[in-house]
Structures are given as C-alpha cells and as structure tokens.
Amino acid sequence: MRSATSDIAPRTEAASAKPGRPRNPRVDAAIIAAAASLLVDVGYAELSMEAVASRAGVSKATVYRRYRDKDEVVAATILATTDPPPPGVPFPGGSARQNLTAILKMAGVAMSNPAWPAILRAMLSDHHGSGGLLPTVSRQVIEPGVEAVRSLVDFGVANGELRPSVTGAMLHEVLFGTLVARSMLGKPITDEWIENVVASVWQGFGTDQPESESETGSAPGRRGRRD
C-alpha cells in the first residue's frame, strides 16, 4: 500500500530563486513529504512552518528559505503530485478529444495519490479562511491547467470537433470538477472511467450532436429523466 508521500517528488517553482549554494534535493523532498504527511495527520488549519521543519528534520530557517508561508508549502505539495501540462499542447497528430483524455489521465494519476483527499480538504477549509491558499493554488496549479484546456478548445473548435460556444474555462470546470468530486468520494479514477466521462461530455459539447432547441429556435420537447 502506498503511503501519502511515497509518490511525491518535489517541484519547488513556487519559491523564488535565490543565489548562493545549490539546494539539497533531499532536503526539498523531506520538506514536501513532511507537509504532505501533516496534511493527512492534522489538516491544513493545524499545519505550521514549525511543524513542517520539525517533521522534515530541518531548521525553520531552511523551510523559510524555500517558502514564504504554509500556503506556498501546500501549493508546492500539490505541484509535487501533479505533472504540468506538457509543452506543445495540442499534441501533433492527436485530436482535441485524444489530447484532453491524455491530460485527464495524468491528473487522475495525481489525484489517486493518498495525499490528495487531504489536499482537497485543505483547499476547501481555506474557502472561508484567510484566503491565502486558494489564490496561490489558483495561480500556480489551476490557471496553467485552464490555459492548457483553452488551447485544446481553440484547437477543437478550429478543426470542427467542438462547438464554437464551448470555452476552455467551461470544459475545465466540468471535467476537472468531476475528477475532484470522485477523488473526494474516495472512488477509483481509472482510465476507463475517464474515457467514459469524456465521451459523455463530448455528447453535449461536440459538433457531431444536433443543436439544442435554444440554438435552433424550435419548441422545447419533453425528455425522459436520466438520473
């Protein structure tokens, strides 16, 4: 069974680069692992820079040289579990649907990490709190993801796969919101499930389906209920 930190490798873009002696990657990894395990054990509200330093076996100054506050530590922990969208999206030779499915599968691997439920709880707990975590995560994690999906939407609209009314933000919220909900429920995120989700979304957003009544101007019909 994997631990909450076994699959986490540090990526510390969140911290500003400073001149001087190169950082020790083992120290970086220890800090990220400590933050991830503390999120699981005590939650975001009780996590502190002092606790991270203590669990990592380093000084508090060592942690502060890398991160300004605990929000940056948590954001770095999220980045450590999440591969960034690959450069050159859309991938040459692939359809928008194939590209998007590939990115969702990458996200699904990250969200299968045992640390992710604690990370999600941390973001939700900060919704009515200081407001420091969500802007940091949004800037460093969510916005790059939205931009990657926006590129795919532009590509899909241009090649006739997607309706012109579809936006990158809309598709990102629908698909990644579904991933987040499934992760929070503790259900497995498999490749087959992701492919089924994309297929369902494409029925509404793709151009191979008839336009809705509001778009064609015809009278609305009664449809059967689907739960």
C-alpha positions as CSV (number, residue, x, y, z in Angstrom):
1,M,0.0,0.0,0.0
2,R,1.4,3.4,-0.9
3,S,2.0,6.0,1.8
4,A,0.7,9.5,1.4
5,T,4.2,10.7,0.4
6,S,5.7,7.7,-1.5
7,D,4.9,9.1,-4.9
8,I,5.7,12.7,-4.3
9,A,8.7,14.2,-5.9
10,P,9.4,17.9,-5.1
11,R,9.0,20.6,-7.7
12,T,9.6,23.9,-6.0
13,E,8.8,26.5,-8.6
14,A,6.7,28.3,-6.0
15,A,9.7,29.6,-4.2
16,S,11.7,32.5,-5.6
17,A,15.1,31.6,-6.8
18,K,18.0,32.9,-4.6
19,P,21.7,33.0,-5.3
20,G,24.1,31.0,-3.3
21,R,24.8,27.4,-2.6
22,P,22.6,24.9,-4.6
23,R,19.8,23.4,-2.6
24,N,20.0,19.9,-1.4
25,P,17.3,17.9,-3.3
26,R,17.0,15.5,-0.3
27,V,16.1,18.5,1.9
28,D,13.5,19.6,-0.6
29,A,12.0,16.2,-0.7
30,A,11.9,15.9,3.1
31,I,10.0,19.2,3.4
32,I,7.4,18.2,0.8
33,A,7.0,14.8,2.3
34,A,6.6,16.4,5.8
35,A,4.0,18.8,4.5
36,A,2.0,16.0,2.8
37,S,2.0,13.8,5.9
38,L,1.0,16.7,8.1
39,L,-1.9,17.5,5.8
40,V,-3.1,13.9,6.3
41,D,-2.4,13.8,10.0
42,V,-3.5,17.2,11.3
43,G,-5.1,19.0,8.4
44,Y,-4.4,22.4,6.8
45,A,-5.6,24.5,9.8
46,E,-3.1,22.9,12.2
47,L,-0.2,22.8,9.8
48,S,2.6,25.2,10.6
49,M,6.0,26.0,9.2
50,E,7.4,24.9,12.6
51,A,5.7,21.5,12.3
52,V,6.9,21.1,8.8
53,A,10.5,21.8,9.8
54,S,10.3,19.5,12.8
55,R,8.9,16.6,10.8
56,A,11.4,17.1,8.0
57,G,14.3,17.2,10.4
58,V,15.5,20.7,9.3
59,S,15.5,24.1,10.8
60,K,12.7,26.5,10.4
61,A,15.0,28.9,8.5
62,T,15.6,26.2,6.0
63,V,11.9,25.9,5.2
64,Y,11.5,29.7,5.1
65,R,14.4,30.0,2.6
66,R,12.2,28.0,0.2
67,Y,8.7,29.1,1.0
68,R,7.2,32.4,2.4
69,D,4.4,30.7,4.3
70,K,2.4,27.5,4.7
71,D,0.2,28.3,1.7
72,E,3.3,28.1,-0.6
73,V,4.3,24.8,1.1
74,V,0.9,23.3,0.4
75,A,0.9,24.7,-3.2
76,A,4.3,23.1,-3.7
77,T,3.0,19.8,-2.3
78,I,0.2,19.9,-4.9
79,L,2.7,20.7,-7.7
80,A,4.8,17.8,-6.5
81,T,1.9,15.4,-7.1
82,T,0.8,16.9,-10.4
83,D,2.7,16.8,-13.7
84,P,2.3,20.1,-15.6
85,P,0.5,20.1,-18.9
86,P,3.2,19.0,-21.4
87,P,4.5,21.7,-23.8
88,G,3.2,21.8,-27.3
89,V,-0.5,21.0,-26.3
90,P,-2.2,20.1,-28.5
91,F,0.0,17.1,-29.3
92,P,0.8,16.8,-33.0
93,G,-1.4,14.3,-34.8
94,G,-3.9,13.9,-32.0
95,S,-7.5,15.2,-31.9
96,A,-8.7,17.6,-29.2
97,R,-10.5,14.7,-27.5
98,Q,-7.5,12.5,-27.5
99,N,-5.3,15.3,-26.1
100,L,-7.8,16.1,-23.4
101,T,-8.2,12.5,-22.4
102,A,-4.4,12.2,-22.1
103,I,-4.3,15.2,-19.8
104,L,-7.1,14.0,-17.7
105,K,-5.4,10.6,-17.2
106,M,-2.3,12.5,-16.0
107,A,-4.5,14.3,-13.5
108,G,-6.2,11.1,-12.5
109,V,-2.9,9.5,-11.6
110,A,-2.1,12.6,-9.4
111,M,-5.5,12.5,-7.7
112,S,-5.1,8.8,-6.9
113,N,-2.2,9.7,-4.5
114,P,-3.3,9.1,-0.9
115,A,-2.4,12.7,0.0
116,W,-4.9,14.2,-2.4
117,P,-8.0,14.0,-0.2
118,A,-6.2,15.9,2.5
119,I,-5.0,18.5,-0.1
120,L,-8.6,18.9,-1.3
121,R,-9.8,19.4,2.3
122,A,-7.1,22.0,2.8
123,M,-8.4,24.0,-0.2
124,L,-12.0,23.7,0.9
125,S,-11.2,24.7,4.5
126,D,-9.5,27.8,3.3
127,H,-12.5,28.9,1.3
128,H,-13.8,30.9,4.2
129,G,-10.5,31.4,5.9
130,S,-7.5,33.7,5.3
131,G,-7.8,33.4,1.5
132,G,-4.1,32.8,1.1
133,L,-4.1,29.2,-0.1
134,L,-6.7,29.3,-2.9
135,P,-5.1,32.3,-4.7
136,T,-1.7,30.6,-4.5
137,V,-3.1,27.2,-5.8
138,S,-5.1,29.0,-8.5
139,R,-2.1,30.9,-9.7
140,Q,0.4,28.0,-9.7
141,V,-1.8,25.0,-10.4
142,I,-5.3,25.8,-11.7
143,E,-4.6,28.6,-14.1
144,P,-1.9,26.7,-16.1
145,G,-4.4,23.8,-16.4
146,V,-7.2,26.1,-17.6
147,E,-4.7,27.6,-20.2
148,A,-3.9,24.1,-21.5
149,V,-7.6,23.2,-21.8
150,R,-8.2,26.6,-23.5
151,S,-5.6,25.7,-26.1
152,L,-7.3,22.4,-26.7
153,V,-10.7,24.0,-27.0
154,D,-9.4,26.5,-29.6
155,F,-7.9,23.6,-31.5
156,G,-11.1,21.6,-31.3
157,V,-13.2,24.5,-32.5
158,A,-10.9,25.2,-35.3
159,N,-10.9,21.6,-36.6
160,G,-14.7,21.2,-36.1
161,E,-14.7,18.8,-33.1
162,L,-16.2,21.3,-30.6
163,R,-19.0,23.8,-30.8
164,P,-17.9,27.5,-31.0
165,S,-19.8,28.2,-27.8
166,V,-17.5,26.0,-25.7
167,T,-14.9,27.8,-23.7
168,G,-11.7,26.5,-22.0
169,A,-12.9,27.5,-18.6
170,M,-16.2,25.8,-19.1
171,L,-14.7,22.5,-20.2
172,H,-12.0,22.6,-17.4
173,E,-14.6,23.1,-14.7
174,V,-16.9,20.3,-16.0
175,L,-14.1,17.7,-16.4
176,F,-11.7,18.6,-13.6
177,G,-14.6,19.3,-11.2
178,T,-15.8,15.7,-11.9
179,L,-12.3,14.4,-11.1
180,V,-12.2,16.4,-7.9
181,A,-15.6,15.1,-6.8
182,R,-14.7,11.5,-7.4
183,S,-11.4,11.9,-5.6
184,M,-13.2,13.4,-2.5
185,L,-15.6,10.4,-2.5
186,G,-12.7,8.0,-2.4
187,K,-13.7,6.3,-5.6
188,P,-11.1,5.0,-8.1
189,I,-10.1,7.1,-11.0
190,T,-9.4,4.7,-13.8
191,D,-8.6,5.2,-17.5
192,E,-11.8,3.6,-18.4
193,W,-13.8,5.9,-16.2
194,I,-12.0,8.9,-17.6
195,E,-12.7,7.8,-21.2
196,N,-16.4,7.4,-20.3
197,V,-16.6,10.8,-18.8
198,V,-15.0,12.4,-21.8
199,A,-17.4,10.5,-24.1
200,S,-20.4,11.8,-22.1
201,V,-19.2,15.4,-22.2
202,W,-18.5,15.2,-25.9
203,Q,-22.1,14.3,-26.5
204,G,-23.0,17.8,-25.3
205,F,-20.0,19.8,-26.4
206,G,-19.1,18.1,-29.7
207,T,-20.3,19.1,-33.1
208,D,-21.5,15.6,-34.0
209,Q,-24.6,16.1,-32.0
210,P,-27.7,18.1,-33.1
211,E,-28.0,21.6,-31.9
212,S,-30.2,22.3,-28.8
213,E,-33.7,23.7,-29.2
214,S,-32.5,27.1,-27.9
215,E,-29.9,27.2,-30.7
216,T,-32.3,26.1,-33.5
217,G,-35.3,28.1,-32.3
218,S,-37.6,25.1,-32.2
219,A,-40.0,24.4,-29.4
220,P,-38.6,22.5,-26.5
221,G,-39.6,18.9,-26.3
222,R,-40.2,16.7,-23.3
223,R,-37.3,14.4,-22.5
224,G,-37.1,11.4,-20.3
225,R,-35.4,11.8,-16.9
226,R,-31.9,10.3,-16.6
227,D,-30.6,10.0,-13.1
